[in-house]
Amino acid sequence: MSIKVLVIITVLFIFPLTSYGADCTTSECHTEFKKMKNVHFPAGDDCTRCHDKIGEHKFKMVEQRELCFDCHDENRKRKYVHEAVTSLECSSCHNSHGGNYKYYLLSERIDTMCFECHDQAPMTKKVVHQPLAEGDCTGCHKPHSSDHPVLLISKKEEFCVKCHEDMAFLLKKSKKLKVHSIVVEGCENCHNPHSTDYKYMLTAAPGDICGSCHEEIGEKAKSAKFKHLALGKEKKCLTCHEAHCSDFESNLIKKQTELCIDCHNKWIKGTDGKEFNIYKMVKDNPFKHQPIEGGECQGCHDPHGSNSYKILNAPYPPRFYSEFKVENYELCFQCHDSALAEIKVTSKATNFRDGTQNLHYLHVNMKKGRTCRVCHEAHASTSKKLIRETTPFGKWSLPIGFKKSPSGGSCLSGCHKLESYSKDKK
């Protein structure tokens, strides 16, 4: 072999023939590419896909504003497109040659790049949504484009339940289910998807957040003279209501009477010193007030607060004696005809009469009238018409001593001697 041929072979072996599109990662100029964990395929294959040669080892970007979309055009074909894409700023998130992170991203944590444009302060409150806490904004948002607002990965009504499967199950489990209307409108009405200062990612404190929609109830709960103690608990409204859905009216967590008993199954000392338990009273006595029989404690009580004592939903005298006025007994006259206490002589307004003398009128309709609760239990009793066995009078339990007869009855109470009456008296 001639020396000339040997020299040519040696040169070709050391400096092989290449096109201008050869792999620049083998050059001495771009050795940093070799250190990258992931190399963008043009950088490791054919640099002239993106660069034009303008001289010896001199290149410039191809004269094309939408260079990336020659290969990645699908990233801008949906209804909503990320501004970084529309402004052709792909390099604000990606290294065009490669890098050590997936998708040639500039940072291992995606949120680091997002915060270059998006304000970080609202995302750093006390309680942070788990995807954001891990720096993975793409757990919820498409980074380039989406068919859904704010680049969400799916429809708003399907989005949250992709992770919160328990909510999906609850919303589908029963045809009788009462779904909170705000749930249908969207979770973000109550929950902040990024960060918040409140538990469960709520946008405000429990109670306050409910009042933003239920304004009248919220105002009543704050301003009422007599407040329901349940609203003073940590969970506020959620003490009694399910936030998302329920099998019971008003999104209660259980049947109304059962719910009330959860708190009211305890012994309380009355003004006469005797202890009573409302749950046991209702459970053990055969005759129940009609609202309780119907499972409606709110027939008499306002669960959110009231200006009437015992959080009654309408005025009722709190004392043993009270001047009779119809408006003072609005609570009772929601169901009972006020005529039973307004008419002195009657044969129809009430059966508690001696002939035509109205004995309700006799006891109640005066300056110092006896209130209904003197003779009647409000919840349940051993006797029809909820007649009491005793009634609290200061520190003393007054006996009622009522006995029923075919046409009337008799009382031997702590108020007077034995008195009998008959509605059939002539």
C-alpha angles and dihedrals in degrees: 000000000000121000089241093058092045091054092050092050091048092050092048091049092052097036107028119198111265138174122237086260094064123132107280092194088082092059125096090240099062104036089135088075089067090060094055117104091213122029120197103245097239089054090054096039118024121000092188089072085080106013134058118214110237100169146338103329089342122125138168132195115274110265095252125110094203097047096139092054092064084082105012103045094131089072093076104037099093130090097260119042126191111248091233087062097045090048090050093237098140090143090064087077106016135054104227093214100043141270147196096279134074116276089013089280119175093232137031090227111062094206090063089067094040091056090059085077106013121069109255098198097080089050097059105065126129097280117041126192108250098241090052092045087058091048093245107133088162089068085082107012134056107233097215113023142337142184089232132072119271087017093282115176093234144003115308094240091052099036107084096039090061085080101018094062093162088066091049089053093049093049092053103035102085139031088207092056117129106219118201106245092227089062090060090050093052142291093247089072088077105014130059108222094210115034141329142170093242136079118263089024090280116172090226140006117294108270093025092062092052091048090058088073102019092052098161093050092044092052092047092051090053101041103034116119090220114041129199106245091217088071089057092063122099094258092049109185091009089066086080107012135063110229097214113025142336143182090234136074117272088018091280116173090235142351109314099243091045090049093052091048090059087074102023097055094100138097116262127187114233127213089266091057094250118128122230136180117207093205093053091043091056094040098047102038120079098211115066132183108259097245089055091045087055093047093248113127087164088067084087106010131060106219093203100052141289144204088230120083119262085027088277112177093232137022119291128161111260095201135076092245126038139162110257117247124148091232090055089061098043090130094061095039091058084082107009124067110251089219089081088073102025101058118073096195121034144140096196113031094077143357090221093091141111100230101309096337106113106226093191087059090047093054101035113026104079141082090269098032126166113248122234093256091063089077104014133063114227097214115023141334145186089242136061117260085031092271111181127233092213135001129212113250107175106296093342129085106222113210116231097198095194120173123183122225130186093263102022134321148237139257130208097181136162087255101061146354122279109306126181131195138188126192088208093060113128 
